[in-house]
Amino acid sequence: MTGSLAIGVDAGGTKVVGLLVDVKADGKILDRRLVETPATDADAATRTIVAVARELMAGNDVTALGVGAAGLVDLGGVMRFAPNVAWREYPLAERIGQAVGLPTLVDNDANVAAWGEYRFGAGRGSNDMLLVTVGTGIGGGIVAGGRLFRGAHGFAGEIGHIIVEPNGPLCGCGNLGCWEQVASGRAIGRLGKEAAREHPESLLARLAGGDADHLTGAVVTAAAQQDDAVAIRILAEVGRRLGEGIAGLVNILDPDVVVVGGGVITAGDLLLGPARQAYIGAVEAPDHRPDVPIVAAAMGNDAGAVGAADLAVMETTGPHAVARPGSRQPAPFSEER
Ligand SMILES: [Zn+2]
């Protein structure tokens, strides 16, 4: 019989958040830790995760550890490439697992967030769910038939890098016009800067303190919430691009719900309203298919760590444990700082 306590860690580019979670009590969070990420040093970043996990383990009967981190994580828990931390071809699950002595699962941050929302949040009761996380970029996680869909190598769900505008804005991945360049917080910020220069009298420009270069997506949302027509138009434009992209993904995946999370969700229906409208206009044969609700995520920033904890218990322990292909033998891991 597996215990119900697990640790979930969200290892971001600026901070590591660790949660002690009761996975059998609706993912209830019992304790939490937050530490800055030493992002430029791969081993130091790993040691930070280990330290956070050990603190949360102390005095508790913990069953497993799950970690979510941005990047390409293979099925053996090797971080092939992390955009924000210096992990390259790095056996993250093995190193953390050896150091903490717990069954350890490492997966992509959006995958574990999808699992969290599916189990305990806005996707509860669904069987086939798509999570679209819209922050600076766009991430995705897919639950298909009640299971996290990872693809052949673990890299499925990287939905932000579909090219939707050839010769569009340059993306961090090296391509031009990826979806995340036209439908994310970055797009809201870029359009906001352009608009503030064009309309210096607008509330948007005034909220930016007359400095269009430093205008962010959050300023656009704040202006839109105060009925600034320019800002509302920007959110509607980005929402339209978001909804069109979701329509394409619904054509492929046929989910029963689409959950939209990430920082831009603070814009609420100013973004999701136009997204829903564009979705209906773009999805194949909308009159001949059940409605697919496009809803806001429910768990905020905790979805990833809670999902990682639950996934770790499910996949590394008990009767449903998944045999994972072994990763390459890691070099000895130094505990010294
Ligand atoms: Zn890209």
Residues whose N, C-alpha, C, O or C-beta is under 5 A from the ligand:
A	BS01	ZN	G160 H161 C171 C173 N175 C178
